[in-house]
Amino acid sequence: MTIDKNRGREETRTVLVFECPESLRSQWAGLQCFVQVHRSVRHSDQLTEETAYFISSLPATTPAAVFGAGIRGHWRIENTLHYVKDVTMKEDASKTRTKNAPQNISLMKNLALNLLRQAGYTNIAQAIRLVANDIPKIWEMVSA
């Protein structure tokens, strides 16, 4: 079990690992175990709970902390890259769907994100507002 306190909320995660039945192993190559992650988040007087399940090819003897760290690491990527692209840069709302345009626009958004992060910005929405239409500042970031 891990407990994190951040931004006025307390998050408790409990990770359990279960060996997968032999009948399922024979039907799914490499399947070794199931992982259950129970999360409860207390923010002020509000409590939110959720349980997620995962499958793994690692043996059930693998410590639950290893699974917990891997799952947490995956969500860190989701929150730092995909969330910013989906919400701040409105990638999911894009109407661009033909030929290479979606990949090209995604590449440009990744480039912009990397430049802003390299320049030390942590709040990407705020950074976009600060550098928008400031060509000298953008050139300064590109040439750094």
C-alpha positions, -999 to +999 in steps of 0.1 A: +000+000+000+012+035-008-001+068+004+006+101-014-003+135-002-004+162-029-023+193-038-047+190-008-056+154-014-046+121+000-044+091-024-041+056-011-033+027-035-034-010-027-019-034-052-027-071-051-013-098-073-032-131-081-019-161-099-039-168-131-057-202-133-041-228-155-072-230-177-067-193-188-029-197-192-035-224-218-058-200-238-037-169-235+000-173-243+023-157-217-005-149-192+009-154-157-011-132-132-038-107-126-031-074-108-057-054-089-052-018-080-076-002-056-073+036-053-091+059-029-087+096-031-098+119-003-101+156-012-116+178+015-147+159+026-151+139-006-139+103-011-136+087-045-127+051-049-119+030-080-106-005-087-087-013-119-075-047-131-045-056-152-030-088-167+007-095-168+032-120-182+054-115-151+052-143-125+027-139-096+057-140-073+068-106-086+064-081-057+032-060-058+054-029-054+069-036-088+035-037-105+024-006-086+055+014-097+050+003-134+014+012-134+021+045-117+048+052-142+025+045-171-001+071-157+027+096-152+034+094-190-004+096-197-007+127-174+024+145-187+021+140-224-013+127-236-034+147-211-016+179-222-021+171-259-057+161-254-069+189-232-045+219-235-038+214-272-073+200-280-059+172-300-090+150-296-112+178-310-091+182-341-110+179-374-078+171-393-082+136-406-068+132-441-035+119-455-004+128-434-019+159-418-029+143-384+007+129-379+023+162-390+002+182-366+009+158-338+046+161-346+044+199-344+025+197-311+052+173-297+079+197-308+062+227-292+056+207-259+093+197-258+105+233-265+083+246-238+094+220-213+130+225-222+126+262-216+115+254-180+077+258-183+057+233-162+022+248-169+019+243-206-014+262-209+002+292-192+033+289-214+013+289-246-004+321-235+030+337-226+048+329-258+019+331-283+027+358-309+060+365-293+083+355-322+116+367-306+108+346-275+100+315-297+132+320-317+151+322-284+137+289-273+144+272-306+180+284-307+187+275-271 
